[in-house]
Amino acid sequence: MGTDAPDVVVELDCPAGGSVGKVKTGESPSFTPSWNDGACVTTSPELLNAPISIRVLDVDLFSSEEILTTSYTLEEKDFAAGMLELPISADGSHTLKLRLSRVESLAQP
């Protein structure tokens, strides 16, 4: 294992419109990465009824190393909190935080 910070990306498989959409963040070269891109745009009923699949990867020029693969079905408490925090290490010292935000529909009734 090298001393360089990993180039971390997150891939999300999000339920949307009766199918699954794939979303991928940009690379964050850090031991404590964060992102502002890679949003799932869907409805709360879809997130309550189907899991999101989450993959965290360290990407390199010729290969990628998987850091975490999991899935999670959101609960009402996650929406109330506006976020969820998932452990990504066995001891719980490293977590993945996902921020939930509400966007009003632009569709006309």
Beta strands, then each sheet from edge to edge (+ up, - down):
strand 1: 7-16
strand 2: 19-24
strand 3: 28-29
strand 4: 52-59
strand 5: 64-72
strand 6: 83-87
strand 7: 95-99
sheet 1: 2+ 1- 3+
sheet 2: 2+ 1- 4+ 5-
sheet 3: 6+ 7-
end
